[in-house]
């Protein structure tokens, strides 16, 4: 089993696009990942967000899976609204809450 530090490093590496979208440093992303440990993904088919706060989502491209990606979105009125928009063939399949963190 990986220790918390390795989980944090893996989290930052996999979610680097999130640091760019939220305009935070990788150092802060590391702290965030370290605190978050291994996040538990929610499947959209099983659970939808109960608030309109930003979430990290996994987007699946129905036409070409090579374009599957992560985006920052919020859920409101039965729709996902993503930073930078979404193409019509993109479907949100899972999401996680973005942990609270302080930008130092």
CORHU-V320144 format. One line per field, one symbol per residue. ss: DSSP state (h for helix, s for strand, l for the rest). phi: phi as a letter, one per 30 degrees, with the letter a starting at -180 (. if undefined). psi: psi as a letter, one per 30 degrees, with the letter a starting at -180 (. if undefined). Layout:
ss: ???
phi: ???
psi: ???
This chain:
ss: lllhhhhhhhhhhhlhhhhhhhlllhhhhhhhhhhhlllllsslllllllllllssssssslllhhhlssssssssllsssslllllllsssssssslllllll
phi: .dddddedddddddceddeddchbddddddedddddicdcdcdddcacdcbcddbcbccccdcbedceacbcbbcahibcccdiibdddcbdcaabddddacdc
psi: kkleeeeeeeeeefgeeeeeefhllfeeeeeeeeefbjkjkkkefeklkflglklklkkkjfejffgklklkllkkhgkkjkkfaklfgkkkflllkjlklkj.
